[in-house]
Amino acid sequence: MAKELTPKSKNSAEWYNEIVQKAGLAEHSAVRGCMVIKPYGFAIWELMQQRLDAMFKETGHANAYFPLFIPKSFLNREAQHVSGFAKECAVITHHRLMNNPDGDGLVVDPDSKLEEELIVRPTSETIIWDTYRNWIQSYRDLPLLINQWANVVRWELRTRLFFRTAEFLWQEGHTAHETREEAVEETLRMIDVYAGFAEEFMAVPVVKGVKPEHEKFAGAVDTWAIEALLTDGKALQAGTSHFLGQNFAKAFDVKFLGRDNKEDYVWATSWGVSTRLVGALVMMHGDDDGLVLPPRLAPVQVVIIPLYRNETEMARVNEVSRNFEKELKLAGIRVKVDDDDTKRPGWKFAEWELKGVPLRVAVGPRDLDNNQLEFARRDTREKFAVPIDLRLERTKELLDEIQKNLFSKAAAYRQENSRNADNYDEFKILLEEKGGFIYAHWDGTAETAAKIQDETKATIRCMDLSQSEEGKCIVSGKPSKRRVIFAKAY
Protein backbone atom coordinates (compact mmCIF):
# COMPACT_ATOMS: atom_id res chain seq x y z
CA MET A 1 0.00 0.00 0.00
CA ALA A 2 1.35 3.44 -0.92
CA LYS A 3 2.20 5.47 2.17
CA GLU A 4 2.97 8.82 0.53
CA LEU A 5 1.14 11.67 2.22
CA THR A 6 0.04 15.05 0.99
CA PRO A 7 2.64 17.48 2.43
CA LYS A 8 1.37 19.04 5.63
CA SER A 9 2.43 22.52 4.55
CA LYS A 10 0.52 22.17 1.28
CA ASN A 11 -2.84 21.05 2.66
CA SER A 12 -2.97 20.27 6.38
CA ALA A 13 -6.61 19.13 6.29
CA GLU A 14 -5.98 16.59 3.53
CA TRP A 15 -2.72 15.51 5.23
CA TYR A 16 -4.60 14.97 8.49
CA ASN A 17 -7.31 12.80 6.94
CA GLU A 18 -4.71 10.70 5.14
CA ILE A 19 -2.49 10.17 8.14
CA VAL A 20 -5.36 9.18 10.45
CA GLN A 21 -6.42 6.49 8.03
CA LYS A 22 -3.04 5.32 6.66
CA ALA A 23 -1.47 5.09 10.12
CA GLY A 24 -4.35 2.89 11.22
CA LEU A 25 -5.93 5.21 13.78
CA ALA A 26 -9.53 5.39 12.52
CA GLU A 27 -11.76 5.24 9.49
CA HIS A 28 -15.19 6.45 8.48
CA SER A 29 -18.15 4.29 9.48
CA ALA A 30 -21.18 3.27 7.46
CA VAL A 31 -23.10 5.51 9.87
CA ARG A 32 -22.78 9.06 8.58
CA GLY A 33 -20.65 11.25 10.83
CA CYS A 34 -19.37 8.35 12.95
CA MET A 35 -15.98 6.69 12.98
CA VAL A 36 -14.45 3.31 13.68
CA ILE A 37 -11.48 3.68 16.01
CA LYS A 38 -8.98 1.02 14.96
CA PRO A 39 -6.73 -0.86 17.40
CA TYR A 40 -3.71 1.45 17.05
CA GLY A 41 -5.83 4.57 17.52
CA PHE A 42 -7.70 3.00 20.42
CA ALA A 43 -4.39 2.05 22.04
CA ILE A 44 -3.48 5.76 22.14
CA TRP A 45 -6.87 6.58 23.68
CA GLU A 46 -6.42 3.79 26.24
CA LEU A 47 -3.08 5.26 27.34
CA MET A 48 -4.71 8.68 27.68
CA GLN A 49 -7.58 7.12 29.58
CA GLN A 50 -5.31 5.20 31.96
CA ARG A 51 -3.23 8.25 32.86
CA LEU A 52 -6.22 10.56 33.26
CA ASP A 53 -8.09 7.97 35.29
CA ALA A 54 -5.15 7.71 37.68
CA MET A 55 -5.03 11.50 37.97
CA PHE A 56 -8.75 11.63 38.76
CA LYS A 57 -8.41 8.98 41.43
CA GLU A 58 -5.39 10.76 42.91
CA THR A 59 -7.68 13.77 43.42
CA GLY A 60 -10.35 11.69 45.18
CA HIS A 61 -12.75 10.83 42.34
CA ALA A 62 -14.44 7.47 41.75
CA ASN A 63 -15.89 6.04 38.54
CA ALA A 64 -19.57 5.23 37.98
CA TYR A 65 -21.83 4.70 34.99
CA PHE A 66 -25.17 6.28 34.13
CA PRO A 67 -27.77 5.50 31.42
CA LEU A 68 -27.28 6.32 27.76
CA PHE A 69 -30.91 7.47 27.49
CA ILE A 70 -32.33 10.63 29.04
CA PRO A 71 -36.06 11.45 29.31
CA LYS A 72 -36.75 14.50 27.17
CA SER A 73 -38.45 16.26 30.08
CA PHE A 74 -35.15 16.25 31.99
CA LEU A 75 -33.56 18.59 29.47
CA ASN A 76 -36.47 21.00 29.83
CA ARG A 77 -35.76 21.52 33.53
CA GLU A 78 -32.68 23.68 32.93
CA ALA A 79 -33.56 26.29 30.33
CA GLN A 80 -30.03 27.23 29.22
CA HIS A 81 -29.03 23.58 29.04
CA VAL A 82 -31.87 22.53 26.74
CA SER A 83 -31.39 25.51 24.43
CA GLY A 84 -27.66 24.80 24.21
CA PHE A 85 -28.08 21.19 23.08
CA ALA A 86 -31.46 21.14 21.33
CA LYS A 87 -30.07 21.17 17.78
CA GLU A 88 -27.61 18.34 18.46
CA CYS A 89 -29.94 15.84 20.14
CA ALA A 90 -30.79 12.43 18.70
CA VAL A 91 -34.34 11.54 19.75
CA ILE A 92 -35.85 8.07 20.22
CA THR A 93 -39.59 7.94 19.60
CA HIS A 94 -40.32 4.19 19.24
CA HIS A 95 -38.91 1.01 20.77
CA ARG A 96 -39.73 -1.72 18.27
CA LEU A 97 -39.66 -2.71 14.59
CA MET A 98 -42.06 -5.00 12.75
CA ASN A 99 -42.26 -6.76 9.41
CA ASN A 100 -43.51 -4.46 6.69
CA PRO A 101 -47.14 -5.49 5.98
CA ASP A 102 -46.83 -4.00 2.47
CA GLY A 103 -43.66 -5.82 1.47
CA ASP A 104 -40.17 -6.94 2.49
CA GLY A 105 -38.09 -5.43 5.24
CA LEU A 106 -38.80 -3.83 8.57
CA VAL A 107 -40.71 -0.72 9.57
CA VAL A 108 -41.32 1.04 12.86
CA ASP A 109 -44.17 -0.53 14.79
CA PRO A 110 -46.66 2.34 15.33
CA ASP A 111 -47.89 0.65 18.51
CA SER A 112 -44.42 0.93 20.07
CA LYS A 113 -44.45 4.72 20.44
CA LEU A 114 -42.82 5.73 23.72
CA GLU A 115 -44.93 7.53 26.32
CA GLU A 116 -42.03 9.94 26.69
CA GLU A 117 -39.37 10.42 24.04
CA LEU A 118 -35.79 9.67 25.02
CA ILE A 119 -32.65 11.63 24.18
CA VAL A 120 -29.41 9.81 23.41
CA ARG A 121 -27.11 11.59 25.85
CA PRO A 122 -25.23 14.59 24.48
CA THR A 123 -23.90 15.06 28.04
CA SER A 124 -25.12 13.62 31.34
CA GLU A 125 -25.80 16.48 33.76
CA THR A 126 -29.55 15.94 33.79
CA ILE A 127 -29.68 12.19 34.33
CA ILE A 128 -26.90 12.41 36.90
CA TRP A 129 -28.51 15.18 38.92
CA ASP A 130 -31.80 13.30 38.96
CA THR A 131 -29.81 10.42 40.47
CA TYR A 132 -27.92 12.61 42.93
CA ARG A 133 -31.24 13.62 44.49
CA ASN A 134 -31.39 10.07 45.89
CA TRP A 135 -27.74 10.04 46.99
CA ILE A 136 -27.52 13.34 48.86
CA GLN A 137 -29.41 14.16 52.04
CA SER A 138 -26.85 15.69 54.38
CA TYR A 139 -23.56 17.56 54.36
CA ARG A 140 -22.07 14.22 55.41
CA ASP A 141 -22.77 12.96 51.86
CA LEU A 142 -20.61 15.73 50.40
CA PRO A 143 -18.42 16.22 48.51
CA LEU A 144 -19.61 13.68 45.94
CA LEU A 145 -16.83 13.23 43.38
CA ILE A 146 -17.90 11.06 40.44
CA ASN A 147 -16.43 10.49 36.98
CA GLN A 148 -17.91 8.57 34.07
CA TRP A 149 -16.15 7.09 31.01
CA ALA A 150 -18.76 6.89 28.25
CA ASN A 151 -19.83 7.66 24.71
CA VAL A 152 -22.07 10.58 23.79
CA VAL A 153 -23.96 11.62 20.67
CA ARG A 154 -24.13 15.15 19.28
CA TRP A 155 -25.69 15.23 15.84
CA GLU A 156 -22.98 17.20 14.07
CA LEU A 157 -23.59 18.18 10.45
CA ARG A 158 -19.92 18.75 9.56
CA THR A 159 -17.62 16.07 10.91
CA ARG A 160 -13.92 15.26 10.98
CA LEU A 161 -12.26 12.13 12.34
CA PHE A 162 -11.51 12.54 16.06
CA PHE A 163 -11.98 16.31 16.08
CA ARG A 164 -15.74 16.32 15.53
CA THR A 165 -17.93 13.23 15.12
CA ALA A 166 -21.59 12.48 15.77
CA GLU A 167 -20.59 9.91 18.40
CA PHE A 168 -17.40 10.19 20.43
CA LEU A 169 -15.79 8.79 23.55
CA TRP A 170 -15.03 10.92 26.58
CA GLN A 171 -15.01 11.21 30.31
CA GLU A 172 -17.30 13.52 32.22
CA GLY A 173 -16.83 14.39 35.85
CA HIS A 174 -19.83 15.49 37.92
CA THR A 175 -19.30 16.68 41.48
CA ALA A 176 -21.50 18.02 44.27
CA HIS A 177 -20.26 20.27 47.09
CA GLU A 178 -21.34 21.85 50.32
CA THR A 179 -20.20 25.39 49.50
CA ARG A 180 -19.66 27.64 46.53
CA GLU A 181 -15.98 27.96 47.46
CA GLU A 182 -15.46 24.19 47.37
CA ALA A 183 -17.12 23.92 43.95
CA VAL A 184 -15.02 26.75 42.51
CA GLU A 185 -11.90 25.12 43.94
CA GLU A 186 -12.87 21.83 42.26
CA THR A 187 -13.45 23.60 38.92
CA LEU A 188 -9.96 25.08 39.02
CA ARG A 189 -8.37 21.88 40.28
CA MET A 190 -9.67 19.90 37.33
CA ILE A 191 -8.65 22.44 34.70
CA ASP A 192 -5.18 22.21 36.25
CA VAL A 193 -5.33 18.41 35.94
CA TYR A 194 -6.18 18.72 32.26
CA ALA A 195 -3.44 21.28 31.64
CA GLY A 196 -0.91 19.07 33.40
CA PHE A 197 -1.94 16.05 31.35
CA ALA A 198 -1.78 17.96 28.04
CA GLU A 199 1.68 19.33 28.74
CA GLU A 200 3.31 16.43 30.58
CA PHE A 201 1.93 13.55 28.52
CA MET A 202 0.73 14.96 25.19
CA ALA A 203 3.65 17.45 24.97
CA VAL A 204 1.07 20.08 23.99
CA PRO A 205 1.34 23.50 25.68
CA VAL A 206 -2.02 25.02 26.61
CA VAL A 207 -3.45 28.29 27.83
CA LYS A 208 -5.90 28.15 30.74
CA GLY A 209 -8.66 30.72 30.66
CA VAL A 210 -12.33 31.53 31.16
CA LYS A 211 -14.80 31.35 28.31
CA PRO A 212 -16.79 34.54 27.64
CA GLU A 213 -20.44 34.54 28.68
CA HIS A 214 -21.75 33.73 25.20
CA GLU A 215 -19.32 30.79 24.80
CA LYS A 216 -19.72 29.07 28.17
CA PHE A 217 -21.27 25.63 28.66
CA ALA A 218 -25.08 25.61 28.52
CA GLY A 219 -26.26 25.78 32.14
CA ALA A 220 -22.91 26.83 33.67
CA VAL A 221 -22.09 29.91 35.72
CA ASP A 222 -18.47 29.88 34.48
CA THR A 223 -16.57 27.69 32.03
CA TRP A 224 -12.80 27.27 32.18
CA ALA A 225 -10.96 25.82 29.19
CA ILE A 226 -7.53 24.78 28.04
CA GLU A 227 -6.77 26.02 24.55
CA ALA A 228 -4.03 24.57 22.34
CA LEU A 229 -2.59 26.10 19.19
CA LEU A 230 -1.99 23.26 16.73
CA THR A 231 0.54 23.37 13.91
CA ASP A 232 -1.98 24.16 11.20
CA GLY A 233 -2.50 27.52 12.93
CA LYS A 234 -5.90 26.63 14.38
CA ALA A 235 -6.96 26.56 18.01
CA LEU A 236 -8.44 23.54 19.75
CA GLN A 237 -10.48 23.57 22.93
CA ALA A 238 -8.81 20.54 24.49
CA GLY A 239 -10.74 20.34 27.76
CA THR A 240 -13.30 22.23 29.83
CA SER A 241 -14.25 22.53 33.49
CA HIS A 242 -17.56 24.13 34.45
CA PHE A 243 -18.70 25.78 37.66
CA LEU A 244 -22.45 25.05 37.58
CA GLY A 245 -23.42 26.98 40.69
CA GLN A 246 -26.71 25.65 42.05
CA ASN A 247 -28.46 25.60 38.66
CA PHE A 248 -28.82 21.85 38.25
CA ALA A 249 -29.42 21.28 41.96
CA LYS A 250 -32.38 23.65 41.79
CA ALA A 251 -33.63 22.13 38.53
CA PHE A 252 -33.62 18.63 40.08
CA ASP A 253 -34.35 19.61 43.69
CA VAL A 254 -31.08 18.31 45.12
CA LYS A 255 -30.88 19.66 48.67
CA PHE A 256 -28.81 18.76 51.72
CA LEU A 257 -29.17 19.36 55.44
CA GLY A 258 -26.31 21.65 56.41
CA ARG A 259 -24.15 21.84 59.51
CA ASP A 260 -26.47 24.61 60.75
CA ASN A 261 -29.44 22.18 60.45
CA LYS A 262 -30.86 24.19 57.52
CA GLU A 263 -31.60 22.91 54.02
CA ASP A 264 -29.75 24.30 51.02
CA TYR A 265 -29.11 23.38 47.40
CA VAL A 266 -25.76 21.75 46.66
CA TRP A 267 -23.08 23.39 44.52
CA ALA A 268 -21.92 21.63 41.38
CA THR A 269 -19.22 21.20 38.75
CA SER A 270 -18.76 19.17 35.59
CA TRP A 271 -15.68 18.68 33.44
CA GLY A 272 -14.58 16.61 30.46
CA VAL A 273 -12.14 15.72 27.70
CA SER A 274 -12.72 13.50 24.70
CA THR A 275 -11.16 11.53 21.85
CA ARG A 276 -10.49 14.85 20.12
CA LEU A 277 -7.24 14.72 22.13
CA VAL A 278 -6.09 11.98 19.74
CA GLY A 279 -6.66 14.38 16.85
CA ALA A 280 -4.70 17.06 18.70
CA LEU A 281 -1.78 14.67 19.10
CA VAL A 282 -1.76 13.93 15.37
CA MET A 283 -1.96 17.55 14.24
CA MET A 284 0.44 18.95 16.84
CA HIS A 285 3.44 16.71 16.23
CA GLY A 286 2.96 14.90 12.91
CA ASP A 287 5.11 15.62 9.84
CA ASP A 288 5.18 14.78 6.14
CA ASP A 289 6.21 11.19 6.87
CA GLY A 290 3.47 10.43 9.39
CA LEU A 291 2.76 10.51 13.09
CA VAL A 292 5.29 11.67 15.64
CA LEU A 293 4.08 10.36 18.99
CA PRO A 294 5.30 11.56 22.39
CA PRO A 295 6.80 8.53 24.15
CA ARG A 296 4.44 8.69 27.13
CA LEU A 297 1.42 8.09 24.87
CA ALA A 298 2.97 5.91 22.16
CA PRO A 299 1.48 2.39 22.03
CA VAL A 300 4.92 1.22 20.86
CA GLN A 301 7.75 3.27 22.33
CA VAL A 302 10.57 1.26 20.78
CA VAL A 303 10.51 -0.90 17.66
CA ILE A 304 13.37 -3.35 17.12
CA ILE A 305 14.05 -4.43 13.55
CA PRO A 306 16.38 -7.40 13.00
CA LEU A 307 18.49 -7.21 9.81
CA TYR A 308 19.98 -10.34 8.23
CA ARG A 309 20.81 -12.03 4.91
CA ASN A 310 20.88 -15.69 5.87
CA GLU A 311 19.76 -18.11 8.57
CA THR A 312 23.01 -17.88 10.51
CA GLU A 313 22.74 -14.09 10.75
CA MET A 314 19.02 -14.38 11.50
CA ALA A 315 19.60 -16.60 14.55
CA ARG A 316 22.24 -14.25 15.90
CA VAL A 317 20.35 -10.95 15.48
CA ASN A 318 17.03 -12.46 16.63
CA GLU A 319 18.63 -13.63 19.87
CA VAL A 320 19.95 -10.14 20.61
CA SER A 321 16.63 -8.57 19.58
CA ARG A 322 14.57 -10.81 21.85
CA ASN A 323 16.92 -10.32 24.80
CA PHE A 324 16.70 -6.56 24.38
CA GLU A 325 12.92 -6.84 24.14
CA LYS A 326 12.82 -8.64 27.50
CA GLU A 327 15.01 -5.97 29.12
CA LEU A 328 12.78 -3.18 27.85
CA LYS A 329 9.59 -4.89 28.99
CA LEU A 330 11.04 -5.46 32.47
CA ALA A 331 11.83 -1.73 32.55
CA GLY A 332 8.19 -0.92 31.73
CA ILE A 333 8.89 0.21 28.16
CA ARG A 334 6.40 -0.70 25.43
CA VAL A 335 8.34 -2.50 22.71
CA LYS A 336 7.77 -4.54 19.55
CA VAL A 337 10.18 -6.72 17.62
CA ASP A 338 9.23 -6.59 13.94
CA ASP A 339 10.61 -9.91 12.66
CA ASP A 340 8.07 -10.32 9.86
CA ASP A 341 10.22 -11.86 7.12
CA THR A 342 7.62 -11.13 4.43
CA LYS A 343 8.47 -7.40 4.58
CA ARG A 344 11.73 -5.74 3.55
CA PRO A 345 13.62 -3.55 6.07
CA GLY A 346 12.94 -0.37 4.08
CA TRP A 347 9.20 -1.03 4.17
CA LYS A 348 9.35 -1.61 7.92
CA PHE A 349 11.29 1.60 8.50
CA ALA A 350 8.70 3.60 6.55
CA GLU A 351 5.78 1.84 8.25
CA TRP A 352 7.00 2.54 11.79
CA GLU A 353 7.85 6.12 10.85
CA LEU A 354 4.27 6.51 9.62
CA LYS A 355 3.01 5.15 12.94
CA GLY A 356 5.17 7.62 14.85
CA VAL A 357 7.14 5.19 17.03
CA PRO A 358 9.55 7.40 19.00
CA LEU A 359 12.62 5.17 18.81
CA ARG A 360 13.73 2.59 16.23
CA VAL A 361 16.56 0.15 16.87
CA ALA A 362 18.13 -1.80 14.00
CA VAL A 363 20.02 -4.98 14.93
CA GLY A 364 22.34 -6.16 12.15
CA PRO A 365 25.37 -8.47 12.01
CA ARG A 366 27.79 -5.65 11.20
CA ASP A 367 26.55 -3.67 14.21
CA LEU A 368 26.95 -6.71 16.44
CA ASP A 369 30.50 -7.23 15.17
CA ASN A 370 31.19 -3.69 16.41
CA ASN A 371 29.38 -4.38 19.69
CA GLN A 372 26.75 -1.71 18.99
CA LEU A 373 23.18 -1.12 17.80
CA GLU A 374 21.80 1.52 15.42
CA PHE A 375 19.27 3.85 17.06
CA ALA A 376 17.03 6.29 15.15
CA ARG A 377 14.90 9.05 16.70
CA ARG A 378 11.53 9.76 15.08
CA ASP A 379 11.40 13.40 16.23
CA THR A 380 14.77 14.57 14.82
CA ARG A 381 15.43 11.73 12.31
CA GLU A 382 18.92 11.33 13.80
CA LYS A 383 20.68 7.97 13.52
CA PHE A 384 23.57 6.97 15.74
CA ALA A 385 25.35 3.96 17.20
CA VAL A 386 24.84 2.95 20.84
CA PRO A 387 27.17 0.48 22.61
CA ILE A 388 25.30 -2.73 23.43
CA ASP A 389 26.10 -2.55 27.13
CA LEU A 390 24.51 0.94 27.29
CA ARG A 391 21.41 0.08 25.28
CA LEU A 392 18.86 0.09 28.13
CA GLU A 393 20.23 3.16 29.85
CA ARG A 394 20.42 5.08 26.58
CA THR A 395 16.89 4.05 25.59
CA LYS A 396 15.48 5.50 28.80
CA GLU A 397 17.43 8.73 28.32
CA LEU A 398 16.33 9.08 24.71
CA LEU A 399 12.64 8.57 25.45
CA ASP A 400 12.82 11.35 28.04
CA GLU A 401 14.73 13.57 25.62
CA ILE A 402 12.16 13.00 22.85
CA GLN A 403 9.26 13.80 25.18
CA LYS A 404 10.91 17.07 26.28
CA ASN A 405 11.94 18.00 22.75
CA LEU A 406 8.41 17.62 21.39
CA PHE A 407 7.05 19.89 24.10
CA SER A 408 9.81 22.46 23.51
CA LYS A 409 9.11 22.51 19.77
CA ALA A 410 5.37 22.91 20.37
CA ALA A 411 5.94 25.70 22.91
CA ALA A 412 8.27 27.51 20.51
CA TYR A 413 5.67 27.20 17.75
CA ARG A 414 2.99 28.73 19.95
CA GLN A 415 5.26 31.59 21.00
CA GLU A 416 6.20 32.32 17.40
CA ASN A 417 2.54 32.31 16.39
CA SER A 418 1.06 34.40 19.21
CA ARG A 419 0.73 38.08 18.33
CA ASN A 420 -0.92 41.27 19.54
CA ALA A 421 -3.32 43.24 17.33
CA ASP A 422 -4.09 46.83 18.27
CA ASN A 423 -6.76 47.62 15.68
CA TYR A 424 -9.24 45.73 13.54
CA ASP A 425 -7.37 46.14 10.25
CA GLU A 426 -4.18 44.76 11.80
CA PHE A 427 -6.23 41.94 13.34
CA LYS A 428 -7.66 40.87 9.97
CA ILE A 429 -4.28 41.01 8.25
CA LEU A 430 -2.59 38.94 10.96
CA LEU A 431 -5.40 36.42 10.95
CA GLU A 432 -5.34 36.00 7.18
CA GLU A 433 -1.58 36.02 6.64
CA LYS A 434 -0.25 34.47 9.86
CA GLY A 435 -3.07 32.74 11.76
CA GLY A 436 -2.32 31.49 15.26
CA PHE A 437 -3.31 33.13 18.55
CA ILE A 438 -4.13 36.82 18.29
CA TYR A 439 -4.34 38.78 21.53
CA ALA A 440 -6.68 41.74 21.10
CA HIS A 441 -8.97 43.95 23.15
CA TRP A 442 -12.70 43.21 23.13
CA ASP A 443 -15.55 45.16 24.72
CA GLY A 444 -17.17 42.14 26.37
CA THR A 445 -20.33 42.04 24.24
CA ALA A 446 -21.67 39.06 22.34
CA GLU A 447 -22.61 41.41 19.49
CA THR A 448 -19.01 42.44 18.87
CA ALA A 449 -17.79 38.85 19.13
CA ALA A 450 -20.45 37.79 16.59
CA LYS A 451 -19.43 40.56 14.20
CA ILE A 452 -15.78 39.48 14.36
CA GLN A 453 -16.72 35.83 13.82
CA ASP A 454 -19.03 36.63 10.89
CA GLU A 455 -16.40 38.77 9.17
CA THR A 456 -13.25 36.77 9.93
CA LYS A 457 -14.33 33.29 11.21
CA ALA A 458 -12.23 33.92 14.32
CA THR A 459 -13.72 33.26 17.76
CA ILE A 460 -12.72 34.16 21.28
CA ARG A 461 -10.94 31.09 22.59
CA CYS A 462 -10.67 32.19 26.21
CA MET A 463 -9.89 35.09 28.49
CA ASP A 464 -6.46 34.59 30.02
CA LEU A 465 -6.94 36.16 33.44
CA SER A 466 -3.20 36.67 33.79
CA GLN A 467 -3.60 39.37 31.11
CA SER A 468 -4.27 42.70 32.82
CA GLU A 469 -3.45 45.33 30.21
CA GLU A 470 -6.41 47.66 29.77
CA GLY A 471 -7.22 49.14 26.38
CA LYS A 472 -9.95 49.76 23.81
CA CYS A 473 -11.90 47.20 21.79
CA ILE A 474 -10.49 46.79 18.28
CA VAL A 475 -14.01 47.00 16.79
CA SER A 476 -16.16 49.28 18.95
CA GLY A 477 -13.47 51.36 20.66
CA LYS A 478 -15.16 50.78 24.03
CA PRO A 479 -13.07 50.09 27.16
CA SER A 480 -11.54 46.63 27.57
CA LYS A 481 -10.13 45.16 30.80
CA ARG A 482 -7.66 42.81 29.10
CA ARG A 483 -6.66 41.31 25.78
CA VAL A 484 -8.45 38.05 24.95
CA ILE A 485 -7.29 35.25 22.65
CA PHE A 486 -8.83 35.07 19.18
CA ALA A 487 -8.17 32.32 16.65
CA LYS A 488 -9.75 30.26 13.93
CA ALA A 489 -10.72 26.92 15.45
CA TYR A 490 -11.96 23.41 14.73
Secondary structure, 3 states (H helix, E strand, C coil): CCCCCCCCCCCHHHHHHHHHHHCCCEEECCCCCCEEECHHHHHHHHHHHHHHHHHHHHCCCEECCCCCEEEHHHHHCCHHHHHHHHHHCEEEEECCEEECCCCCCEEECHHHEEEEEEEECCCCHHHHHHHHHHHCCEHHHCCEEEEEEEEEECCCCCCECCCECCEEEEEEEEEEECCHHHHHHHHHHHHHHHHHHHHHCCCCCCEEEECCHHHCCCCCCEEEEEEEECCCCCEEEEEEEEEEECHHHHHCCCEEECCCCCEEECEEEEEEEECHHHHHHHHHHCECCECCCCHHHCCCCEEEEECCCCHHHHHHHHHHHHHHHHHHHHCCCCEEECCCCCCCHHHHHHHHHHCCCCEEEEECHHHHHCCEEEEEECCCCCEEEEEHHHHHHHHHHHHHHHHHHHHHHHHHHHHHCEEECCCHHHHHHHHHHCCCEEEEECCCCHHHHHHHHHHHCCEEEEECCCCCCCEECCCCCCEECCEEEEECEC
